[in-house]
Amino acid sequence: MSSDGEVAMKAKMPDELEPPKGSSNDSDKKADDKVTINGTDGHQNNQTLMTGQPSNSRNRAATIIFTLKNEVGGLIKALKLFQEKHVHLVHIESRKSKRRDSDFEIFINCDSEHEQLKELTELLRTHTDIVEMTPFDNSSLLADGLDCVPWFPKRISDLDLCTNRVLMYGSELDADHPGFKDQIYRKRRKYFADLAKNFKHGDQIPRIDYTAEEVRTWGVVFKELNKLYPSHACREYLKNLPLLTKYCKYSENNIPQLEDVSRFLMERSGFSIRPVAGYLSPRDFLAGLAFRVFHCTQYVRHSSEPLYTPEPDTCHEVLGHVPLLAEPSFAQFSQELGLASLGASDEDVQKLATCYFFTVEFGLCKQDGGLRAYGAGLLSSVSELKHALSGRANILPFDPMVTCNQECMITTFQDVYFVAESFEEAKNKMRQFAKTLKRPFTVNYNPYTQSVDVLRDTSNINNMVKDIRHELDIVEDALRRLGKLQRD
């Protein structure tokens, strides 16, 4: 797990409050049991292995970690693909999985040209389960003099390279998860994880035939939360929820399909949905927001505890997040958080992740002379929504410089909640905060190409100025025509 993983990007929802649970990731403390293949001994530092440079300046380095499918000669078939695609192997080893105690993973450090690596990963998926791929496609960054900047996606399709790096859950569950001993539920979770792993940019999101048990669980959550929304949710949420009922079939007896939700969001705010198997690192999750892509789970929490989930599920996503993502001002706020994270240091990404946590997940705002919730962690949690607006919670004004240092509580209610006067105020404060981050450049999102431009030289900046002038010309023309109509 990277240092980014200290704050999970989506909160666990403690509807039926339980005491904090200890970590079950004991496997992280076990020896790697490495078996090297290329003669490198097990004492070599992993970080050294993962930062090898390409063999020539045109090549890209990448680290690929995968598990073999249950077939004879799987490793030989996988390695043959590297040979066929002329991908140079810098290092290869097998090691005990930190994700599944019973499995071994193949760790490969390689380099080749971009297109060859891309073709290789597509072919690898037919013989292996790719657990993680860390691209080091820094050619454009090197050209911009940004060789010390962490890799980040520059096109929306680049999200294919980083959205399978699931840190927690996915198809594997901790021992204290409500569904841990339910083999049918675990098999179902693997089904959802596989759908997410196979998804590529441009694909339609698979439609799910939810079981009667899953619909009943959803129905309990939907019914209890809808009792609270009129008095607890912000007006933007209340405006968009009926639209989702109309266009995406939100109801107590129906779980919305993510493809329908994604199309609705695209028309309302330019956001789209991308299925994900579980928790992503803050860096990877925020990178999606930069392209107006929201990573969304499709599975439903375990039926034994319908008002509690230790992880984000589709109830949290479509009830908590989606109604606000349909609001243009909130969508802009979310995207700007993502754009600020691109190429930022681990420390700054952590600060942005914490601000995300206390706004998009657990934020409050002032409306109609009182407090209302806009955070998805609150709007999908019966008990915490009541608590946050009970008058007993500790509430402070939203200030990114303060908020970014607040501890995020995962299995209990938050120690403090932050309130903003409006989305616009929160957005303006985050813009000022982003200027304090230690990043040697600024990025601009191009909605026509769904890509980001690094603004680090006068040429890029001049192009942006031309676009702004063109938009101002349109505004000037509209005002001129309006004035003429009023005079006539």
ZAKEZA-597061 format. One line per field, with one value per residue (C-alpha): residue number from 1; x, y, z. Coordinates in pm, 1 decimal. Each point is the difference from the previous one (the first is absolute). Example, Ala and Ser with C-alpha at 12.3 -4.5 7.8 and 13.67 -1.06 7.14 Angstrom:
fivex <- 1 | 2
east <- 1230.0 | 137.0
north <- -450.0 | 344.0
up <- 780.0 | -66.0
# end
This chain:
fivex <- 1 | 2 | 3 | 4 | 5 | 6 | 7 | 8 | 9 | 10 | 11 | 12 | 13 | 14 | 15 | 16 | 17 | 18 | 19 | 20 | 21 | 22 | 23 | 24 | 25 | 26 | 27 | 28 | 29 | 30 | 31 | 32 | 33 | 34 | 35 | 36 | 37 | 38 | 39 | 40 | 41 | 42 | 43 | 44 | 45 | 46 | 47 | 48 | 49 | 50 | 51 | 52 | 53 | 54 | 55 | 56 | 57 | 58 | 59 | 60 | 61 | 62 | 63 | 64 | 65 | 66 | 67 | 68 | 69 | 70 | 71 | 72 | 73 | 74 | 75 | 76 | 77 | 78 | 79 | 80 | 81 | 82 | 83 | 84 | 85 | 86 | 87 | 88 | 89 | 90 | 91 | 92 | 93 | 94 | 95 | 96 | 97 | 98 | 99 | 100 | 101 | 102 | 103 | 104 | 105 | 106 | 107 | 108 | 109 | 110 | 111 | 112 | 113 | 114 | 115 | 116 | 117 | 118 | 119 | 120 | 121 | 122 | 123 | 124 | 125 | 126 | 127 | 128 | 129 | 130 | 131 | 132 | 133 | 134 | 135 | 136 | 137 | 138 | 139 | 140 | 141 | 142 | 143 | 144 | 145 | 146 | 147 | 148 | 149 | 150 | 151 | 152 | 153 | 154 | 155 | 156 | 157 | 158 | 159 | 160 | 161 | 162 | 163 | 164 | 165 | 166 | 167 | 168 | 169 | 170 | 171 | 172 | 173 | 174 | 175 | 176 | 177 | 178 | 179 | 180 | 181 | 182 | 183 | 184 | 185 | 186 | 187 | 188 | 189 | 190 | 191 | 192 | 193 | 194 | 195 | 196 | 197 | 198 | 199 | 200 | 201 | 202 | 203 | 204 | 205 | 206 | 207 | 208 | 209 | 210 | 211 | 212 | 213 | 214 | 215 | 216 | 217 | 218 | 219 | 220 | 221 | 222 | 223 | 224 | 225 | 226 | 227 | 228 | 229 | 230 | 231 | 232 | 233 | 234 | 235 | 236 | 237 | 238 | 239 | 240 | 241 | 242 | 243 | 244 | 245 | 246 | 247 | 248 | 249 | 250 | 251 | 252 | 253 | 254 | 255 | 256 | 257 | 258 | 259 | 260 | 261 | 262 | 263 | 264 | 265 | 266 | 267 | 268 | 269 | 270 | 271 | 272 | 273 | 274 | 275 | 276 | 277 | 278 | 279 | 280 | 281 | 282 | 283 | 284 | 285 | 286 | 287 | 288 | 289 | 290 | 291 | 292 | 293 | 294 | 295 | 296 | 297 | 298 | 299 | 300 | 301 | 302 | 303 | 304 | 305 | 306 | 307 | 308 | 309 | 310 | 311 | 312 | 313 | 314 | 315 | 316 | 317 | 318 | 319 | 320 | 321 | 322 | 323 | 324 | 325 | 326 | 327 | 328 | 329 | 330 | 331 | 332 | 333 | 334 | 335 | 336 | 337 | 338 | 339 | 340 | 341 | 342 | 343 | 344 | 345 | 346 | 347 | 348 | 349 | 350 | 351 | 352 | 353 | 354 | 355 | 356 | 357 | 358 | 359 | 360 | 361 | 362 | 363 | 364 | 365 | 366 | 367 | 368 | 369 | 370 | 371 | 372 | 373 | 374 | 375 | 376 | 377 | 378 | 379 | 380 | 381 | 382 | 383 | 384 | 385 | 386 | 387 | 388 | 389 | 390 | 391 | 392 | 393 | 394 | 395 | 396 | 397 | 398 | 399 | 400 | 401 | 402 | 403 | 404 | 405 | 406 | 407 | 408 | 409 | 410 | 411 | 412 | 413 | 414 | 415 | 416 | 417 | 418 | 419 | 420 | 421 | 422 | 423 | 424 | 425 | 426 | 427 | 428 | 429 | 430 | 431 | 432 | 433 | 434 | 435 | 436 | 437 | 438 | 439 | 440 | 441 | 442 | 443 | 444 | 445 | 446 | 447 | 448 | 449 | 450 | 451 | 452 | 453 | 454 | 455 | 456 | 457 | 458 | 459 | 460 | 461 | 462 | 463 | 464 | 465 | 466 | 467 | 468 | 469 | 470 | 471 | 472 | 473 | 474 | 475 | 476 | 477 | 478 | 479 | 480 | 481 | 482 | 483 | 484 | 485 | 486 | 487 | 488
east <- 0.0 | 131.6 | 32.4 | -310.2 | -207.0 | -1.1 | -341.8 | -244.1 | -177.2 | -341.6 | -116.0 | -140.3 | -356.9 | -64.2 | -381.9 | -28.1 | 298.3 | 264.5 | 319.5 | 319.6 | 129.3 | 363.2 | 176.6 | -22.9 | 282.9 | 239.8 | 132.6 | 172.0 | 234.5 | 92.5 | 313.8 | -38.0 | 136.4 | 158.4 | 131.1 | 212.3 | 26.0 | 264.7 | 266.4 | -70.5 | 0.3 | -282.5 | 201.1 | -33.5 | -226.0 | -343.0 | 10.4 | 323.2 | -162.3 | -297.0 | 191.7 | 216.0 | 37.9 | -96.7 | 275.8 | -30.5 | -159.7 | -294.5 | -106.9 | -232.6 | 58.3 | -282.6 | -54.6 | -259.3 | -123.2 | -231.5 | -132.3 | -27.9 | -331.0 | -52.4 | 143.4 | 301.1 | 301.4 | -151.9 | 331.3 | 168.1 | -287.0 | 16.7 | 375.8 | -24.5 | -222.0 | 281.6 | 231.1 | -248.5 | -60.0 | 374.6 | -47.9 | 329.3 | -8.9 | 209.1 | -95.0 | -240.1 | -82.2 | -278.2 | -105.3 | -268.0 | -307.0 | -69.5 | -361.6 | -75.7 | 197.3 | -51.6 | 126.9 | 331.4 | 43.2 | 236.0 | 183.4 | 152.5 | 195.4 | 24.0 | 36.9 | -102.7 | -170.5 | -342.4 | -207.8 | 175.8 | -67.2 | -362.7 | -41.8 | 179.0 | -232.2 | -304.6 | 141.7 | 110.1 | -357.2 | -90.6 | 247.8 | 35.9 | -179.1 | 187.0 | 9.6 | 188.4 | 169.0 | 210.2 | 73.1 | 308.0 | -104.6 | 187.6 | 107.9 | -225.0 | 89.5 | 369.1 | -44.9 | -158.2 | 285.8 | -220.6 | 205.1 | -40.3 | -379.6 | -202.4 | -169.3 | -354.4 | -254.0 | -11.8 | -286.2 | -322.7 | 96.2 | 312.5 | -230.6 | 6.0 | 356.2 | -74.2 | -358.1 | 67.0 | 247.4 | -250.8 | 138.4 | -277.4 | -288.8 | -89.1 | -59.2 | 189.0 | -159.5 | 148.3 | -88.2 | -218.9 | -202.4 | -370.0 | 23.4 | 333.5 | -148.3 | -268.3 | 144.1 | -290.7 | 50.3 | 375.5 | -55.0 | -235.3 | 260.3 | 256.2 | -248.0 | -27.7 | 377.1 | 62.9 | -247.4 | 182.5 | 345.3 | -100.7 | -157.3 | 175.9 | -60.9 | -271.5 | -173.2 | -359.6 | -34.0 | -134.8 | -362.4 | -52.2 | -281.0 | -15.0 | -128.4 | -318.2 | 215.8 | 210.1 | -312.9 | -146.7 | 320.8 | 1.0 | -368.5 | 63.0 | 272.1 | -206.3 | -310.6 | 173.9 | 208.2 | -291.9 | -169.8 | 288.1 | 77.6 | -272.7 | 132.0 | 370.7 | 117.1 | 107.3 | -233.5 | 219.3 | -32.8 | -376.4 | -25.8 | 186.5 | -134.6 | -344.4 | 173.8 | 191.8 | -326.7 | -143.5 | 295.4 | 196.6 | -284.2 | 105.9 | -254.8 | -22.9 | -47.9 | 261.2 | 377.0 | 101.3 | 233.8 | 330.5 | -15.6 | -329.1 | 141.6 | 314.4 | -201.2 | -214.7 | 305.7 | 165.1 | -301.1 | -27.4 | 360.0 | 240.0 | 90.3 | 7.9 | 12.4 | 273.5 | -46.8 | 266.5 | 62.6 | 76.4 | 210.3 | 245.4 | 291.1 | -77.4 | 230.3 | -180.0 | -348.5 | 61.1 | 155.3 | -334.7 | -179.0 | 238.3 | -161.9 | -351.7 | 4.0 | -141.5 | 114.0 | -304.0 | -61.0 | -283.7 | -28.1 | -248.3 | 90.0 | -63.4 | -365.9 | 69.1 | 68.4 | -186.7 | 66.6 | 373.6 | 280.6 | 377.8 | 57.0 | -167.7 | -270.8 | -252.5 | -243.9 | 262.4 | 96.0 | -336.5 | -183.1 | 288.2 | 210.3 | -200.8 | -267.8 | 268.5 | 220.2 | -297.7 | 32.3 | 237.4 | 149.3 | 74.6 | 134.9 | 240.6 | 111.8 | 68.2 | 193.8 | 219.1 | 98.5 | 105.0 | 191.4 | 194.1 | 119.0 | 159.1 | 376.8 | -20.1 | 227.8 | -117.1 | -29.9 | -217.0 | -216.5 | -62.7 | -110.8 | -235.5 | -136.3 | -77.3 | -175.3 | -200.0 | -92.1 | -137.1 | -185.8 | -117.5 | -41.3 | -91.8 | -65.0 | -269.9 | -130.7 | -221.3 | -342.5 | -331.6 | 134.1 | 128.8 | 245.1 | -48.8 | 213.1 | 163.9 | 263.5 | -69.9 | 123.0 | -273.7 | -270.7 | 42.3 | 18.8 | -317.8 | 169.5 | 280.2 | -233.9 | -212.8 | 307.3 | 162.6 | -313.5 | -106.1 | 151.1 | 243.7 | 269.0 | 315.7 | -24.0 | 264.9 | 14.1 | 157.5 | 359.3 | 222.0 | 312.9 | -164.1 | -207.7 | 296.2 | 154.7 | -313.6 | -0.6 | -246.1 | -204.5 | -92.7 | -200.5 | -150.8 | -173.0 | 229.8 | 144.7 | -77.9 | -198.4 | 76.9 | -266.4 | 19.2 | -223.4 | -50.2 | 165.0 | 135.1 | 167.5 | 150.3 | 121.2 | 162.4 | 175.0 | 129.5 | 129.2 | 201.7 | 120.6 | 109.3 | 229.8 | 198.7 | 80.4 | 357.8 | -53.6 | 218.7 | -281.2 | -375.4 | -228.5 | -301.1 | -273.6 | -97.4 | -364.1 | 16.3 | 278.3 | -60.0 | 363.8 | 211.4 | 256.7 | 303.1 | 31.3 | 370.5 | 110.9 | -122.6 | -118.1 | -256.0 | -106.3 | -44.5 | -222.8 | -212.2 | -24.7 | -127.4 | -272.0 | -99.5 | -13.8 | -226.9 | -235.0 | 0.5 | -91.4 | -303.6 | -98.1 | 46.6 | -215.3 | -273.3 | -2.7 | -12.7 | -299.2 | -173.0 | 53.0 | -142.8 | -312.2 | -53.0 | 38.3 | -245.6
north <- 0.0 | 339.6 | 284.7 | 143.9 | -271.8 | 146.4 | 153.2 | -223.7 | 208.9 | -121.0 | -20.6 | -303.7 | 73.8 | -82.9 | -4.3 | -236.7 | 129.0 | -251.3 | 54.2 | 50.7 | -322.5 | -103.0 | -49.7 | -346.6 | 57.8 | -221.3 | -134.7 | 336.4 | -92.3 | -339.8 | -69.3 | 31.3 | -352.1 | 124.3 | -242.0 | 186.9 | -122.0 | 221.2 | -61.8 | 305.8 | -98.1 | 71.1 | 266.1 | 250.2 | 290.6 | -4.0 | 372.2 | -43.2 | -267.7 | 219.5 | 305.4 | -143.4 | 225.2 | -97.1 | -143.6 | 289.9 | 343.7 | -103.9 | -272.8 | 10.0 | -187.7 | -175.9 | -229.0 | -273.2 | -227.1 | -287.5 | -331.8 | -302.3 | -152.6 | -365.8 | -149.4 | -216.2 | 193.7 | 337.5 | 165.5 | -123.5 | 135.0 | 336.4 | 36.1 | -96.8 | 304.2 | 226.3 | -162.4 | 28.2 | 369.7 | 70.0 | 129.5 | 1.4 | -170.1 | 193.4 | -214.4 | -284.4 | -177.4 | -194.2 | 89.3 | -84.9 | 215.8 | 270.5 | -4.3 | -371.9 | -226.9 | -302.8 | 162.5 | 97.0 | 302.5 | 53.7 | 331.2 | 127.7 | 317.0 | 64.2 | 265.4 | 41.1 | 247.8 | 125.8 | -179.9 | -331.6 | 28.7 | 81.0 | -301.2 | -219.8 | 88.1 | -79.0 | -343.1 | -67.0 | 29.7 | -313.9 | -211.9 | 184.8 | 218.2 | 330.0 | 113.2 | 324.2 | 191.0 | 303.2 | 184.9 | 215.2 | 162.9 | 319.8 | 92.7 | 305.3 | 98.9 | -32.1 | 221.2 | 260.0 | -23.2 | -176.6 | -315.2 | 19.3 | 19.2 | -313.3 | -158.3 | 115.9 | -65.9 | 263.6 | -149.2 | -150.7 | -335.7 | -1.9 | -83.4 | -356.1 | -19.2 | 79.2 | -86.9 | -366.8 | 81.1 | -83.0 | 41.6 | -155.3 | -243.5 | -58.7 | -376.4 | -59.9 | 76.5 | 50.0 | -246.5 | 260.4 | 75.6 | -98.8 | -218.4 | -166.7 | -344.1 | 12.7 | -189.0 | 89.4 | 369.7 | -27.1 | -169.1 | 282.3 | 256.4 | -167.2 | 28.2 | 376.5 | 36.2 | -179.5 | 225.1 | 307.4 | -134.7 | -75.3 | 341.5 | 233.7 | 362.2 | 16.5 | -320.6 | -2.5 | -80.9 | -355.5 | -20.1 | -203.4 | -243.1 | 66.6 | -280.2 | 27.6 | 10.4 | 287.9 | 195.1 | -53.5 | 128.3 | 304.1 | 54.2 | 18.5 | 263.5 | 196.6 | 7.8 | 106.7 | 272.7 | 147.4 | 66.2 | 233.6 | 175.0 | 268.8 | 134.9 | -87.6 | 18.4 | 318.9 | 154.4 | -104.1 | -361.0 | 29.5 | 159.5 | -279.8 | -307.1 | 15.7 | 30.6 | -320.0 | -168.0 | 106.1 | -68.4 | -272.9 | -185.4 | 64.8 | -178.4 | -219.4 | -306.2 | 71.9 | 49.2 | 249.2 | -116.7 | 189.7 | 38.5 | 190.8 | 209.4 | 77.5 | 122.9 | 215.8 | 158.7 | 64.5 | 204.0 | 187.9 | 77.2 | -175.9 | -268.6 | -368.8 | -316.7 | -261.8 | -330.1 | -87.0 | -313.1 | 169.2 | 268.5 | 189.3 | 202.8 | 369.7 | 82.5 | -233.5 | 93.4 | 374.5 | -41.6 | -131.1 | 310.8 | 216.0 | -148.2 | 16.3 | -375.0 | -139.6 | -348.8 | -187.3 | -344.3 | -221.8 | -252.7 | 19.2 | -21.7 | -327.5 | -57.9 | -90.6 | 367.8 | 218.1 | 321.1 | -60.3 | -42.6 | 8.1 | 111.9 | 197.7 | -193.5 | 91.9 | 127.9 | 250.3 | 94.2 | 54.5 | 139.0 | 193.4 | 129.2 | 3.4 | 262.3 | 259.1 | -96.2 | 98.8 | 356.1 | 205.1 | 209.0 | -308.2 | -185.9 | 288.2 | -6.9 | -376.1 | 34.4 | 278.1 | -219.9 | -261.5 | 240.0 | 131.3 | -354.2 | -70.9 | -13.5 | 115.9 | -141.5 | -283.3 | 248.2 | 238.0 | -280.3 | -105.7 | 353.5 | 9.4 | -343.0 | 119.0 | 310.0 | -227.8 | -218.5 | 287.9 | 163.6 | -245.8 | -280.5 | 177.0 | 363.9 | 227.7 | 328.9 | 284.0 | 28.6 | 149.8 | 113.5 | -343.0 | -277.1 | -251.3 | -294.4 | -27.1 | -264.9 | -345.4 | -178.8 | 180.3 | -26.3 | -379.1 | -61.1 | 15.1 | 23.0 | 241.8 | 228.6 | 30.9 | 51.7 | 269.6 | 217.4 | -84.3 | 312.5 | -214.1 | -40.3 | 212.4 | 231.7 | 242.1 | 237.5 | -160.1 | 118.2 | -221.4 | 97.7 | -137.4 | -276.6 | -163.7 | -87.3 | -147.5 | -373.0 | -200.1 | -249.3 | -312.6 | -227.8 | 263.1 | 334.1 | 290.1 | 201.9 | 317.7 | 107.6 | 302.5 | 237.1 | 222.8 | 293.0 | -142.6 | -215.0 | 315.8 | 103.5 | -345.8 | 4.0 | 342.1 | -103.9 | -317.7 | 202.4 | 217.8 | -307.7 | -168.4 | 295.1 | -88.5 | -353.0 | -71.8 | -73.7 | 162.1 | 37.7 | 43.3 | -220.5 | 92.0 | -244.2 | -7.9 | -122.2 | -46.5 | -257.4 | -110.8 | 58.1 | 227.3 | 247.9 | 78.5 | 379.5 | 50.8 | 204.6 | 308.2 | -200.6 | -201.2 | 305.9 | 206.4 | -271.9 | 10.2 | 379.0 | -26.8 | -239.8 | 237.7 | 293.9 | -199.2 | -77.9 | 365.4 | 94.1 | -227.4 | 162.7 | 348.2 | -88.8 | -143.6 | 317.7 | 217.6 | -189.6 | 7.9 | 374.2 | 50.6 | -198.8 | 204.0 | 328.7 | -113.2
up <- 0.0 | -93.9 | 242.0 | -165.1 | 160.4 | 348.9 | -62.9 | -187.3 | -260.1 | 97.5 | 357.1 | 170.8 | 97.0 | 368.8 | -7.3 | 292.6 | 189.5 | 96.3 | 195.5 | -197.4 | -145.5 | -9.6 | -327.9 | -146.8 | -247.8 | 192.5 | -327.2 | -54.7 | 282.9 | -139.1 | -200.7 | -373.7 | -59.0 | -320.8 | -259.4 | -250.4 | -354.8 | -153.0 | 260.9 | 215.6 | 364.7 | 242.4 | 184.9 | -280.0 | 93.9 | -169.1 | -63.2 | -193.2 | -211.7 | -85.3 | -113.5 | -274.3 | -304.3 | -354.9 | -213.1 | -244.7 | 0.8 | -217.1 | 239.3 | 300.1 | 323.1 | 177.3 | 293.4 | -52.1 | 279.3 | -91.1 | 121.5 | -226.4 | -96.7 | 79.7 | -315.3 | -83.4 | -124.9 | 88.6 | 86.0 | -318.7 | -209.4 | 176.7 | -40.9 | -365.6 | -54.0 | 120.9 | -253.3 | -286.6 | 69.9 | 39.2 | 352.7 | 188.5 | 342.6 | 251.3 | 298.4 | 76.6 | 325.1 | 165.6 | 350.7 | 250.7 | -50.0 | 256.1 | -115.6 | 18.1 | 229.6 | -224.6 | -320.0 | -151.8 | -220.9 | -290.2 | 23.9 | -325.0 | -69.8 | -372.4 | -266.0 | -360.7 | -229.4 | 108.5 | -263.1 | 64.8 | 374.2 | -68.4 | -230.7 | 251.6 | 287.5 | -215.7 | -86.0 | 358.1 | 121.0 | -197.3 | 199.9 | 331.3 | 251.8 | 7.0 | 361.8 | -51.8 | -277.1 | 76.3 | -324.5 | -29.7 | -325.4 | 75.1 | -350.6 | -19.7 | 354.5 | -75.5 | -303.8 | 225.8 | 248.4 | 254.0 | 50.5 | 380.6 | -13.9 | 86.1 | -302.1 | -64.2 | -276.9 | -272.3 | -200.5 | 126.6 | -154.7 | 221.1 | 290.9 | -136.6 | 132.7 | 361.7 | 95.8 | 72.7 | 277.4 | 271.3 | 352.3 | 206.3 | -39.2 | -363.4 | -15.9 | 325.9 | 337.3 | 345.4 | 274.4 | 174.8 | -314.9 | 39.1 | -311.2 | 78.6 | 82.1 | -269.0 | -296.9 | -227.5 | 74.5 | -55.1 | -334.4 | -92.5 | 99.4 | -224.9 | -286.1 | 51.9 | 39.9 | -329.5 | -182.0 | 127.5 | -83.3 | -358.9 | -58.8 | -242.9 | -88.1 | -264.9 | 112.1 | 111.6 | 369.0 | 32.3 | 110.0 | 315.3 | 70.4 | 373.2 | 220.2 | 207.7 | 314.9 | -137.7 | -93.3 | 347.5 | 161.2 | -226.4 | 79.6 | 375.7 | -49.1 | -254.1 | 219.0 | 322.9 | -165.4 | -189.5 | 332.9 | 91.7 | -327.8 | 12.1 | 331.7 | -25.4 | -365.5 | -179.4 | -256.4 | -296.3 | 108.6 | 38.2 | -345.4 | -178.0 | 181.1 | -170.3 | -337.3 | 72.7 | 92.4 | -335.2 | -229.2 | 180.8 | 174.4 | 357.1 | 220.6 | 305.8 | -220.8 | -266.3 | 11.0 | -271.5 | -275.2 | -11.7 | -378.0 | 31.3 | 285.0 | -199.6 | -299.5 | 226.4 | 162.4 | -335.6 | -111.2 | 329.3 | 97.1 | -237.9 | 254.9 | -87.0 | 206.6 | -10.7 | 189.0 | 257.2 | 205.9 | 333.3 | 169.5 | -217.6 | 129.2 | 43.2 | -292.1 | -240.0 | 118.7 | -19.4 | -344.7 | -122.2 | 128.3 | -205.5 | -312.9 | 148.8 | 52.0 | 320.6 | 100.2 | 120.7 | 151.7 | -124.0 | 282.0 | 288.3 | 369.8 | 185.6 | 82.1 | 364.8 | 77.9 | -250.7 | 194.6 | 38.6 | -248.7 | 62.2 | -360.6 | -277.4 | -181.4 | -266.8 | 265.9 | 113.5 | -355.4 | -166.8 | 303.8 | 155.8 | -289.3 | -322.1 | 80.9 | 79.3 | -296.8 | -215.2 | 132.9 | -223.5 | 282.4 | 209.2 | -302.3 | -62.1 | 363.9 | -25.5 | -325.3 | 134.8 | 293.8 | -253.8 | -221.9 | 300.3 | 73.5 | -339.9 | 40.6 | 362.4 | 268.8 | 225.0 | 285.1 | -199.8 | -138.4 | 359.3 | 87.2 | -297.9 | 91.2 | 351.4 | -133.8 | -230.9 | 295.7 | 206.7 | -290.2 | -264.9 | 255.3 | 325.2 | -88.0 | 139.5 | -140.4 | 122.0 | -161.0 | 103.5 | 335.5 | 101.2 | -81.2 | -279.6 | -113.6 | -339.6 | 80.0 | -144.2 | 312.3 | 193.3 | -265.5 | -15.7 | 375.9 | 208.5 | 338.6 | -88.7 | -193.8 | 312.8 | 218.8 | -216.0 | 10.7 | 356.1 | 153.4 | 198.1 | -267.7 | -1.9 | -302.9 | -131.4 | -299.5 | -306.4 | -34.8 | -218.0 | 195.3 | 316.6 | -154.8 | -176.6 | 338.1 | 158.2 | 72.9 | -208.8 | 201.5 | -192.6 | 232.6 | 233.7 | -36.9 | -88.1 | 288.7 | -192.3 | -306.1 | -216.5 | -127.6 | -309.4 | -81.5 | -350.3 | -265.7 | -157.9 | 325.1 | 44.4 | -362.8 | 37.6 | 320.0 | -163.0 | -296.4 | 235.0 | 187.2 | -324.0 | -70.2 | 314.3 | -120.2 | -101.7 | -368.3 | -267.3 | -252.6 | -45.8 | -207.0 | -209.3 | -96.9 | -367.0 | -18.0 | -377.5 | 12.5 | 362.9 | 75.1 | 220.3 | -123.4 | 213.7 | 13.1 | 44.9 | -299.3 | -183.3 | -301.8 | 200.4 | 194.9 | -320.3 | -145.0 | 312.6 | -17.8 | -361.1 | 115.4 | 279.9 | -242.7 | -229.4 | 287.7 | 104.6 | -357.0 | 28.4 | 331.0 | -147.5 | -301.2 | 223.9 | 214.6 | -311.3 | -137.4 | 338.5 | 27.0 | -350.3 | 88.1 | 316.0 | -190.9 | -269.1
# end
